[in-house]
């Protein structure tokens, strides 16, 4: 019992004894009883006030403790006591000014950012200038690398997950594109072919100046493609005189892609591909001859404005010498060696 409650109880007892000693007669007894009840009510009110004050004090103490705990957590993060995330990559390429990589640890099935970074031309990691390290998190289940917009980035991870891996008991991890939290496939089963031809201009004109991802006779779709995770899309390329030129982007081989800016006046077939007839980029002349070119199918971040293919190029073909138009040419497996590894270590 608090001191205030003890005082209230003593007051009630004194009043009761006083009434018993002095009371003589019904009227005096009734008056004394009324006074006792009134005083009792006042004492109960005082006790209730004491309880309310104690509850408020307790809540204030709890809030103060929570604030101190939160500040302690913030201080721990600021002074680097979170585990440092050590990363190394194979095949990861620079993103340019519009996008950046972000490292995440998954803790209790929720993402926690470990910081922003890019990679240089030689593959080394370049951490954002406003942080001194990349950080992990105690109890992390997995590590995920995403591609994020450099401006106006949402606090949550973007859909474009590049690499992911499960964290082992010793804090180490291996990052792959095939992890379910990344792209979800290693492209081992991808295959396809293409033809040269120019269906969007006059028949039999400049037939070696276009590439289409279809097979003949038919025509019919010629690419066997795994379905991509959210945030990713396929893109076709012709590397002409060393300069990559896009044929357009697509999610499925069973339909047209999203670009026809170099094609002629006629409608093209309902498959990915492009004729290189008009509006050549700087440094090139259209119509052209693709028999000295390289044809590529790449896997691209959906939010991407790079003029070159991304690191993932699962299908590649150097156009064979002496190729005829409308002749099926098989792709070969291209480079998809994009991976990483790392560990979480206590920063000392």
Buried (B, 14 or more C-beta within 10 A) or exposed (E): EEEBBEBBEEBBEEBBEEBEEEBEEEEEBEEBEEEBEEBBEEBEEBBEEBEEEEEEEEEEEEEEEEEEEEEEEEEEEEEBBBBBBBBBBEBBBBBBEEBBBBBBBBBEEEBBBBBBBBBEEEEEBEBBEEEEBBBBBEEBBBBBBBBBEBEEBEEEBBBBBBBBBBBEEEBBBBBBBBBEBBBBBBBEEBBBBBBBBBBBBEEEEBBBBBBBBBBBEEBEBBBEBBEBBEBBBBBBBBBBEEBBBBBBBBBBBEEBBEBBEBBBEEEBBEBBBBBBBBEBBEEEEBBBEBBEBBBBBBBBBBBBEBEEBBBBBBBBBEBEEEBEBBBEBEBEEBEBEBBBBBBBEEBE
